[in-house]
């Protein structure tokens, strides 16, 4: 007995090892698990924790405090830690409060993600593309696009503050969590907007504060919800930009025009609170009446003129000038210019007034024909050359055309037109003025000394004249009468075919020919020797008998010739 008792008080090394293993087994302590421990000491920035192992473990105090918070850990506190290793090289247990919190948090976060619940977190750091969020131990990624409804420049006020987030994505195997703050704000905002919208009605007049101004209108705060005041609904008159009437922070009275309960969009109006100036517009602006207005806007197709506040009419480009057809309206009128216009059309349904500017001025073609009737001589500058003639700029800012055929008497127009250049000032005679078609016909050749009238003075169709041969051609002969050139064709050289030979004539010969035509436009006489011979034969037969009476044709002609001689 004594020996047994003595051996029990003197345990061997093997006995101690067995007792230690028994102790470990009884504690059921396993690596990579969360266990409970007790804070036995705090040394500087480290907490010494006893978890029932042969040695304590050390955990940094910062692991017991969340981002932006100080640790309130004290000796004697019982905490949960993650057992990473039972013993390290120094013989200490490797513990972690962060890993314990992370394990605990992942379980809660997965449950919240499945139930589509919001979780609280703290933004504690900025990384590429966004921010990191502490979800009570688990680190999540917050994309920059999910921070707020609108892009924000300064995120500092949001840092280190506990706030709700919505989990968008979770992957425990990879340890990835993606959260959104924007989703939470949109839900909250939608709830608030829905509540506010329910208290508003279409047609309601309400006070609001101008919150923001854009090119197309202004956003007005109606007490927690914004409404759009479009630029066309600010006033009845034309408003080019909302800043002409509104300023940010200004309190305005608006009327609710439309409410979209699905999108929570509200359309507002200010002009609806004023009298409609288009009521009774036909009586106020009768057709044909003239008014003075101010040019407010100029486009490619015309100019808008304000007749009174809220009433604008359009001068189409075709109604701006009698003569400037293809000119931009901005070169005829200018913005803010006072102009006199005439009412052409009024449409109260479409709220349109058509105005005319040229109608307030006299038709320049009517003025021209009064000052320069047909036959008058005018001066003009060559503005353009075309394949069919010249265009001259005339008095009154109108154009007149000289056709190719009216350039010269002798030479073809295609050849003569090359002698004229742009900018040349030439004289011409007015041939015709068509006021409706806005056309003026001119002639340059009509101003030349027309010898034709003098040369043929007294000469009528059927007269016999003496002409001088000036040229011999295969088709006939060229002759001249008092300075007027004419051409006798081969078939008109003689009655008998055998005598219709141009070579039987010589230059300088004088021959008699019958006038068959007088063309003042071409300045030519129609002549025929054949017609003269036939006429003389007929006359001789009438005077001296006929072949039927027994006299031969030779006898009759001989008698006629003897008498003439």
C-alpha positions as CSV (number, residue, x, y, z in Angstrom):
1,X,0.0,0.0,0.0
2,X,2.7,2.3,0.9
3,X,4.5,1.7,-2.3
4,X,1.4,2.2,-4.4
5,X,0.7,5.5,-2.7
6,X,4.2,6.6,-3.1
7,X,4.1,5.8,-6.8
8,X,1.0,7.9,-7.2
9,X,2.7,11.0,-5.8
10,X,5.7,10.5,-8.1
11,X,4.2,10.4,-11.6
12,X,6.4,9.6,-14.6
13,X,6.8,11.6,-17.8
14,X,4.5,9.2,-19.6
15,X,1.9,9.7,-16.9
16,X,2.0,13.5,-17.5
17,X,1.7,13.1,-21.2
18,X,-1.3,10.9,-20.8
19,X,-2.9,13.4,-18.5
20,X,-2.3,16.2,-21.0
21,X,-3.8,14.2,-23.9
22,X,-6.8,13.5,-21.7
23,X,-7.1,17.2,-21.0
24,X,-7.0,18.1,-24.7
25,X,-9.6,15.4,-25.5
26,X,-11.9,16.5,-22.8
27,X,-11.8,20.1,-24.1
28,X,-12.6,18.9,-27.6
29,X,-10.4,21.7,-29.0
30,X,-9.9,21.5,-32.8
31,X,-8.0,23.8,-35.1
32,X,-10.0,25.9,-37.6
33,X,-12.9,26.2,-35.2
34,X,-14.5,28.9,-33.1
35,X,-13.9,28.5,-29.3
36,X,-14.6,30.4,-26.2
37,X,-11.8,32.0,-24.1
38,X,-11.2,34.3,-21.2
39,X,-9.2,37.5,-21.2
40,X,-6.5,37.0,-18.5
41,X,-4.4,40.1,-19.2
42,X,-4.0,43.1,-21.5
43,X,-0.5,43.9,-22.5
44,X,0.0,47.1,-24.5
45,X,-2.0,46.5,-27.7
46,X,-2.4,42.8,-27.2
47,X,-5.0,40.7,-25.2
48,X,-3.9,37.5,-23.5
49,X,-6.6,34.9,-23.8
50,X,-6.9,31.6,-22.1
51,X,-8.8,29.0,-24.1
52,X,-7.9,25.9,-21.9
53,X,-4.7,25.0,-23.7
54,X,-1.3,24.6,-22.1
55,X,-0.4,28.1,-23.1
56,X,-2.5,31.2,-23.7
57,X,-2.9,33.0,-27.1
58,X,-2.4,36.6,-28.0
59,X,-4.9,38.7,-30.1
60,X,-4.5,42.3,-31.1
61,X,-6.9,44.7,-29.4
62,X,-7.8,46.2,-32.8
63,X,-9.5,42.9,-33.7
64,X,-12.0,43.5,-30.9
65,X,-12.9,46.9,-32.2
66,X,-14.7,47.6,-35.5
67,X,-13.4,50.1,-38.0
68,X,-13.5,53.6,-36.6
69,X,-14.2,52.3,-33.1
70,X,-12.0,51.8,-30.0
71,X,-11.9,48.5,-28.1
72,X,-13.7,48.3,-24.7
73,X,-12.2,44.9,-23.9
74,X,-11.2,44.3,-20.2
75,X,-9.7,41.5,-18.1
76,X,-12.2,38.8,-17.2
77,X,-14.3,39.2,-20.4
78,X,-15.3,36.0,-22.1
79,X,-14.8,36.2,-25.9
80,X,-15.2,33.9,-28.9
81,X,-12.0,33.5,-31.0
82,X,-11.0,31.4,-33.9
83,X,-8.4,28.7,-33.2
84,X,-6.0,28.8,-36.1
85,X,-3.3,26.6,-34.5
86,X,-3.0,24.9,-31.1
87,X,0.7,25.7,-30.9
88,X,3.1,27.7,-33.0
89,X,6.9,27.8,-32.9
90,X,6.9,29.9,-29.7
91,X,4.6,27.4,-28.1
92,X,1.6,29.8,-28.1
93,X,-1.9,29.2,-29.3
94,X,-2.7,31.1,-32.6
95,X,-6.0,32.8,-32.1
96,X,-8.0,35.4,-34.2
97,X,-11.0,37.4,-33.3
98,X,-11.4,38.7,-36.9
99,X,-11.8,35.1,-38.2
100,X,-14.2,34.2,-35.5
101,X,-16.3,37.3,-36.3
102,X,-16.1,36.5,-40.0
103,X,-17.3,32.9,-39.5
104,X,-20.2,34.2,-37.4
105,X,-21.0,37.0,-39.8
106,X,-21.1,34.8,-42.9
107,X,-23.8,32.7,-41.4
108,X,-25.9,35.7,-40.6
109,X,-25.2,37.3,-44.0
110,X,-26.2,34.2,-46.0
111,X,-29.5,34.1,-44.1
112,X,-30.1,37.8,-44.8
113,X,-29.2,37.3,-48.5
114,X,-31.7,34.4,-48.8
115,X,-34.4,36.5,-47.1
116,X,-33.5,39.6,-49.2
117,X,-32.9,41.6,-46.0
118,X,-30.8,44.6,-45.5
119,X,-27.6,44.4,-43.4
120,X,-25.6,47.1,-41.6
121,X,-22.0,47.8,-42.4
122,X,-19.2,50.4,-42.3
123,X,-17.3,51.8,-45.3
124,X,-13.7,51.8,-44.1
125,X,-11.4,51.8,-47.1
126,X,-11.2,52.8,-50.8
127,X,-10.0,50.4,-53.4
128,X,-9.9,50.3,-57.2
129,X,-13.4,50.6,-58.6
130,X,-15.1,51.2,-55.3
131,X,-14.9,50.7,-51.5
132,X,-14.6,48.0,-48.9
133,X,-17.3,47.5,-46.3
134,X,-17.1,45.8,-42.9
135,X,-20.2,43.7,-42.3
136,X,-19.5,42.9,-38.7
137,X,-16.3,41.0,-39.5
138,X,-17.0,40.0,-43.1
139,X,-15.4,42.3,-45.7
140,X,-17.6,43.2,-48.7
141,X,-17.0,45.2,-51.9
142,X,-19.1,48.3,-52.7
143,X,-18.8,49.3,-56.4
144,X,-18.6,53.0,-57.0
145,X,-21.8,53.0,-59.1
146,X,-23.7,51.5,-56.1
147,X,-22.7,54.2,-53.6
148,X,-25.5,56.7,-54.3
149,X,-28.4,57.4,-56.7
150,X,-26.4,60.2,-58.3
151,X,-22.6,60.2,-58.6
152,X,-21.0,61.9,-55.6
153,X,-17.6,63.5,-55.6
154,X,-16.8,63.4,-51.8
155,X,-17.3,60.0,-50.1
156,X,-15.6,61.2,-46.8
157,X,-18.9,61.9,-45.0
158,X,-20.0,58.3,-45.6
159,X,-16.8,56.7,-44.3
160,X,-16.7,55.0,-40.9
161,X,-20.5,55.3,-40.3
162,X,-22.8,52.4,-39.8
163,X,-25.5,52.3,-42.5
164,X,-27.7,49.8,-44.3
165,X,-26.7,47.9,-47.4
166,X,-28.3,45.4,-49.7
167,X,-26.4,42.2,-50.6
168,X,-26.2,41.8,-54.3
169,X,-24.0,38.8,-54.6
170,X,-22.3,36.2,-52.3
171,X,-19.7,33.5,-52.9
172,X,-18.5,31.8,-49.7
173,X,-16.1,29.5,-51.5
174,X,-14.3,32.5,-52.9
175,X,-15.0,34.8,-50.0
176,X,-16.7,37.4,-52.2
177,X,-19.6,39.7,-51.1
178,X,-20.9,42.6,-53.3
179,X,-23.2,45.1,-51.6
180,X,-25.2,48.2,-52.7
181,X,-26.1,51.4,-50.8
182,X,-27.9,52.8,-53.9
183,X,-30.6,50.0,-53.8
184,X,-31.5,50.9,-50.2
185,X,-31.7,54.6,-51.1
186,X,-33.9,54.0,-54.1
187,X,-36.3,51.8,-52.1
188,X,-36.5,54.5,-49.4
189,X,-36.9,57.2,-51.9
190,X,-39.6,55.3,-53.8
191,X,-41.6,54.8,-50.6
192,X,-41.3,58.4,-49.8
193,X,-42.2,59.5,-53.3
194,X,-45.2,57.2,-53.3
195,X,-46.5,58.6,-50.1
196,X,-46.0,62.2,-51.3
197,X,-47.6,61.5,-54.7
198,X,-50.7,60.1,-53.1
199,X,-51.2,63.5,-51.4
200,X,-51.0,65.4,-54.8
201,X,-53.7,65.8,-57.5
202,X,-53.7,66.9,-61.1
203,X,-54.8,70.5,-61.4
204,X,-53.5,71.4,-57.9
205,X,-51.7,74.7,-57.4
206,X,-48.7,74.4,-55.1
207,X,-45.7,76.3,-54.1
208,X,-42.3,74.9,-54.9
209,X,-38.6,75.7,-54.8
210,X,-36.4,75.7,-57.9
211,X,-33.9,72.9,-57.2
212,X,-32.0,72.6,-60.5
213,X,-32.1,74.2,-64.0
214,X,-31.3,72.5,-67.3
215,X,-31.5,73.5,-70.9
216,X,-35.0,71.9,-71.3
217,X,-36.5,73.1,-68.0
218,X,-36.3,73.3,-64.2
219,X,-36.8,70.8,-61.4
220,X,-39.0,72.1,-58.6
221,X,-39.0,70.6,-55.1
222,X,-42.6,70.1,-54.0
223,X,-41.6,69.1,-50.4
224,X,-39.6,66.0,-50.8
225,X,-40.5,65.1,-54.4
226,X,-39.3,66.9,-57.6
227,X,-41.5,67.9,-60.5
228,X,-40.3,69.0,-64.0
229,X,-41.3,72.4,-65.2
230,X,-40.6,72.3,-68.9
231,X,-39.3,75.4,-70.7
232,X,-42.4,75.6,-72.9
233,X,-44.6,75.6,-69.8
234,X,-42.8,78.5,-68.0
235,X,-44.6,81.3,-69.9
236,X,-46.8,81.8,-72.9
237,X,-44.1,83.8,-74.6
238,X,-40.9,82.2,-76.0
239,X,-38.3,81.3,-73.4
240,X,-35.0,80.3,-74.9
241,X,-33.5,79.2,-71.6
242,X,-35.1,78.8,-68.1
243,X,-32.5,81.1,-66.6
244,X,-34.2,84.0,-68.3
245,X,-37.1,83.6,-65.8
246,X,-36.0,81.3,-63.0
247,X,-33.1,81.1,-60.5
248,X,-32.0,78.2,-58.2
249,X,-33.6,78.6,-54.8
250,X,-36.5,80.7,-56.1
251,X,-40.0,80.0,-54.7
252,X,-42.5,79.7,-57.5
253,X,-46.2,78.9,-57.7
254,X,-46.9,76.0,-60.1
255,X,-49.8,73.9,-61.3
256,X,-49.6,70.1,-61.5
257,X,-50.4,69.2,-65.1
258,X,-49.9,65.5,-65.0
259,X,-48.9,62.8,-62.5
260,X,-47.5,59.4,-63.5
261,X,-48.3,57.1,-60.6
262,X,-46.1,54.3,-62.0
263,X,-42.9,56.3,-62.5
264,X,-43.8,59.0,-59.9
265,X,-43.0,61.7,-62.5
266,X,-44.8,65.0,-62.1
267,X,-45.2,67.6,-64.9
268,X,-45.6,71.2,-63.8
269,X,-46.7,74.4,-65.4
270,X,-46.5,78.1,-64.7
271,X,-48.2,79.6,-67.8
272,X,-51.3,77.6,-67.0
273,X,-51.9,80.0,-64.1
274,X,-52.1,82.9,-66.6
275,X,-54.8,83.8,-69.1
276,X,-54.4,82.1,-72.5
277,X,-53.5,84.9,-75.0
278,X,-54.6,82.7,-78.0
279,X,-58.3,83.0,-77.0
280,X,-60.1,85.1,-79.6
281,X,-56.9,85.3,-81.7
282,X,-58.8,85.5,-85.1
283,X,-60.5,88.7,-84.1
284,X,-57.4,90.3,-82.7
285,X,-55.2,89.5,-85.8
286,X,-57.5,89.6,-88.9
287,X,-56.1,88.4,-92.3
288,X,-54.4,91.1,-94.3
289,X,-53.8,93.4,-91.2
290,X,-50.4,94.8,-90.6
291,X,-48.6,94.8,-87.2
292,X,-45.2,95.6,-85.8
293,X,-43.3,92.8,-84.0
294,X,-39.9,91.8,-82.7
295,X,-37.8,89.1,-84.2
296,X,-37.2,86.5,-81.4
297,X,-35.7,83.5,-83.2
298,X,-34.2,82.8,-86.6
299,X,-34.1,79.4,-88.3
300,X,-33.2,77.9,-91.7
301,X,-36.8,78.0,-92.7
302,X,-37.8,81.5,-91.5
303,X,-38.0,83.9,-88.5
304,X,-40.3,84.0,-85.5
305,X,-41.8,87.4,-84.7
306,X,-43.4,88.2,-81.3
307,X,-46.5,90.2,-81.8
308,X,-47.3,90.4,-78.1
309,X,-46.2,88.4,-75.0
310,X,-47.2,84.8,-75.7
311,X,-48.1,85.3,-79.3
312,X,-45.5,84.5,-82.0
313,X,-45.9,84.2,-85.8
314,X,-43.7,82.7,-88.4
315,X,-42.3,84.5,-91.4
316,X,-41.5,81.7,-93.8
317,X,-38.3,82.2,-95.9
318,X,-40.5,82.4,-99.1
319,X,-42.4,85.4,-97.6
320,X,-39.4,87.4,-96.5
321,X,-38.3,89.1,-99.7
322,X,-39.5,89.6,-103.3
323,X,-36.1,89.2,-104.7
324,X,-33.8,87.4,-102.2
325,X,-35.2,83.9,-102.9
326,X,-32.3,81.6,-101.8
327,X,-30.9,83.7,-99.0
328,X,-30.7,82.6,-95.3
329,X,-33.3,84.5,-93.1
330,X,-30.4,85.7,-90.9
331,X,-29.1,87.8,-93.8
332,X,-32.5,89.5,-94.2
333,X,-33.5,90.2,-90.6
334,X,-31.7,90.0,-87.2
335,X,-32.7,89.0,-83.7
336,X,-34.5,91.7,-81.7
337,X,-35.2,93.7,-84.9
338,X,-38.5,95.5,-85.1
339,X,-40.3,94.6,-88.3
340,X,-43.7,95.3,-89.9
341,X,-45.5,92.2,-91.0
342,X,-48.8,91.3,-92.6
343,X,-51.1,88.5,-91.3
344,X,-51.4,85.7,-94.0
345,X,-53.1,82.9,-92.0
346,X,-54.3,82.3,-88.4
347,X,-54.9,78.8,-87.0
348,X,-56.2,79.0,-83.4
349,X,-56.3,75.2,-83.0
350,X,-52.6,74.6,-83.9
351,X,-51.7,78.0,-82.4
352,X,-50.0,79.2,-85.5
353,X,-49.9,82.5,-87.3
354,X,-48.3,82.9,-90.7
355,X,-46.8,86.3,-91.4
356,X,-45.4,88.0,-94.5
357,X,-42.7,90.5,-94.6
358,X,-42.5,91.2,-98.4
359,X,-46.3,91.9,-98.4
360,X,-45.6,95.2,-96.6
361,X,-43.5,96.3,-99.5
362,X,-44.5,97.1,-103.2
363,X,-43.9,94.4,-105.8
364,X,-40.5,95.5,-107.3
365,X,-41.6,94.2,-110.8
366,X,-44.7,96.5,-110.6
367,X,-42.5,99.4,-109.7
368,X,-40.1,98.6,-112.5
369,X,-42.7,98.4,-115.3
370,X,-44.1,101.7,-114.1
371,X,-40.7,103.4,-114.3
372,X,-39.4,101.5,-117.3
373,X,-42.2,100.5,-119.7
374,X,-41.7,98.3,-122.8
375,X,-39.3,100.0,-125.2
376,X,-37.3,101.8,-122.4
377,X,-33.5,101.6,-122.3
378,X,-32.0,100.4,-119.0
379,X,-28.5,99.8,-117.6
380,X,-27.6,96.7,-115.6
381,X,-24.6,94.8,-114.3
382,X,-23.9,91.3,-115.7
383,X,-24.6,89.0,-112.7
384,X,-24.6,85.6,-114.4
385,X,-24.0,83.8,-117.7
386,X,-26.0,80.8,-118.6
387,X,-26.4,78.5,-121.7
388,X,-29.4,80.5,-122.8
389,X,-28.4,84.1,-122.1
390,X,-27.3,86.8,-119.7
391,X,-28.8,88.0,-116.4
392,X,-28.5,91.7,-115.6
393,X,-29.1,93.2,-112.2
394,X,-31.5,96.2,-112.7
395,X,-32.8,99.0,-110.5
396,X,-35.0,97.8,-107.7
397,X,-32.9,94.7,-107.0
398,X,-34.6,92.8,-109.9
399,X,-33.0,90.8,-112.6
400,X,-33.6,90.9,-116.4
401,X,-32.6,88.3,-119.0
402,X,-31.1,88.9,-122.4
403,X,-31.7,85.8,-124.5
404,X,-28.9,84.5,-126.8
405,X,-31.0,85.5,-129.8
406,X,-31.1,89.1,-128.5
407,X,-27.4,89.7,-128.2
408,X,-26.4,90.5,-131.8
409,X,-27.9,90.8,-135.2
410,X,-25.2,89.2,-137.2
411,X,-23.3,86.8,-135.0
412,X,-24.7,83.8,-133.2
413,X,-25.4,84.3,-129.5
414,X,-23.3,81.4,-128.4
415,X,-20.3,83.2,-129.9
416,X,-21.2,86.7,-128.7
417,X,-21.9,85.8,-125.0
418,X,-18.2,85.1,-124.5
419,X,-17.5,88.9,-125.0
420,X,-19.4,89.7,-121.8
421,X,-18.0,89.2,-118.3
422,X,-19.5,89.3,-114.8
423,X,-19.5,92.9,-113.5
424,X,-19.8,94.5,-116.9
425,X,-22.3,97.3,-117.1
426,X,-24.3,97.1,-120.3
427,X,-27.4,98.9,-121.8
428,X,-30.4,97.0,-123.0
429,X,-33.9,97.6,-124.2
430,X,-37.0,96.4,-122.3
431,X,-38.9,93.9,-124.5
432,X,-41.4,92.5,-122.0
433,X,-42.2,92.5,-118.2
434,X,-44.3,89.7,-116.7
435,X,-45.2,90.8,-113.1
436,X,-46.8,87.5,-112.1
437,X,-44.0,85.3,-113.3
438,X,-41.4,88.0,-112.1
439,X,-39.6,88.0,-115.5
440,X,-38.1,90.8,-117.4
441,X,-37.0,90.2,-121.1
442,X,-34.2,92.5,-122.5
443,X,-32.5,93.0,-125.8
444,X,-29.0,94.3,-126.4
445,X,-29.1,94.1,-130.2
446,X,-32.2,96.3,-130.3
447,X,-30.1,99.2,-129.3
448,X,-27.8,98.8,-132.4
449,X,-28.3,101.2,-135.3
450,X,-30.9,99.3,-137.1
451,X,-30.3,99.9,-140.8
452,X,-32.9,97.3,-141.7
453,X,-35.8,99.7,-141.2
454,X,-34.2,102.3,-143.4
455,X,-33.1,99.8,-146.0
456,X,-36.4,98.3,-146.6
457,X,-38.4,101.5,-146.2
458,X,-41.1,101.4,-148.9
459,X,-40.3,97.8,-149.9
460,X,-43.2,95.4,-149.6
461,X,-43.8,91.8,-150.1
462,X,-44.1,91.2,-153.9
463,X,-41.8,94.1,-154.8
464,X,-39.0,93.6,-157.3
465,X,-35.6,95.0,-156.2
466,X,-32.2,95.1,-157.7
467,X,-29.6,93.4,-155.7
468,X,-25.8,92.9,-155.9
469,X,-24.2,89.5,-155.8
470,X,-21.6,89.4,-153.0
471,X,-20.8,85.6,-152.8
472,X,-21.3,82.4,-154.8
473,X,-22.0,79.2,-152.8
474,X,-23.1,75.7,-153.8
475,X,-26.6,76.2,-152.3
476,X,-27.2,79.6,-153.9
477,X,-25.9,83.1,-154.0
478,X,-25.5,85.8,-151.3
479,X,-26.8,89.2,-152.3
480,X,-27.0,92.7,-150.7
481,X,-29.7,95.3,-150.9
482,X,-29.0,98.7,-149.4
483,X,-26.6,97.2,-146.9
484,X,-28.9,94.3,-145.9
485,X,-27.5,90.9,-146.7
486,X,-29.8,88.1,-148.1
487,X,-29.5,84.7,-149.6
488,X,-31.2,83.3,-152.7
489,X,-31.3,79.5,-152.7
490,X,-30.4,77.4,-155.7
491,X,-34.1,76.5,-156.3
492,X,-35.0,80.2,-156.5
493,X,-32.3,81.2,-159.0
494,X,-34.4,80.5,-162.1
495,X,-37.8,79.1,-163.2
496,X,-36.1,76.5,-165.4
497,X,-34.1,73.8,-163.7
498,X,-31.2,74.0,-166.1
499,X,-30.7,77.6,-165.3
500,X,-30.6,77.0,-161.5
501,X,-26.9,77.1,-161.4
502,X,-25.1,79.5,-159.0
503,X,-21.9,79.5,-161.2
504,X,-23.7,81.4,-163.9
505,X,-23.6,84.4,-161.6
506,X,-20.5,86.4,-160.7
507,X,-19.6,88.5,-157.7
508,X,-20.6,92.1,-158.5
509,X,-23.5,91.2,-160.8
510,X,-26.7,93.0,-160.4
511,X,-29.9,90.9,-160.7
512,X,-33.6,91.6,-160.1
513,X,-35.4,89.5,-157.5
514,X,-38.9,89.4,-156.1
515,X,-39.4,90.1,-152.3
516,X,-41.1,87.0,-150.8
517,X,-40.6,87.8,-147.1
518,X,-39.4,90.6,-144.8
519,X,-38.0,89.3,-141.5
520,X,-37.1,92.1,-139.1
521,X,-35.9,89.7,-136.4
522,X,-33.3,88.1,-138.5
523,X,-32.7,91.3,-140.5
524,X,-33.1,89.4,-143.8
525,X,-35.1,89.7,-147.0
526,X,-36.6,86.7,-148.6
527,X,-35.7,87.0,-152.4
528,X,-36.5,84.8,-155.4
529,X,-35.5,85.3,-159.1
530,X,-37.8,82.4,-159.9
531,X,-40.8,84.1,-158.4
532,X,-40.0,87.3,-160.4
533,X,-39.8,85.4,-163.7
534,X,-43.1,83.5,-163.0
535,X,-44.8,86.8,-162.0
536,X,-43.6,88.6,-165.1
537,X,-44.8,85.7,-167.3
538,X,-48.2,85.8,-165.7
539,X,-48.4,89.5,-166.2
540,X,-47.4,89.3,-169.9
541,X,-50.0,86.7,-170.5
542,X,-52.7,88.8,-168.9
543,X,-51.8,91.9,-171.0
544,X,-50.8,90.5,-174.4
545,X,-53.1,87.5,-174.8
546,X,-52.8,83.8,-174.2
547,X,-51.5,80.8,-175.9
548,X,-55.0,79.6,-176.3
549,X,-55.8,82.4,-178.8
550,X,-53.2,81.2,-181.2
551,X,-50.2,83.2,-180.1
552,X,-47.1,81.3,-178.9
553,X,-45.6,81.8,-175.5
554,X,-42.5,83.2,-177.3
555,X,-44.6,85.7,-179.2
556,X,-46.3,86.9,-176.1
557,X,-43.0,87.3,-174.2
558,X,-41.4,88.9,-177.2
559,X,-44.2,91.5,-177.4
560,X,-43.9,92.2,-173.7
561,X,-40.1,92.7,-173.9
562,X,-40.4,94.9,-176.9
563,X,-42.9,97.1,-175.1
564,X,-40.7,97.3,-172.0
565,X,-37.8,98.2,-174.2
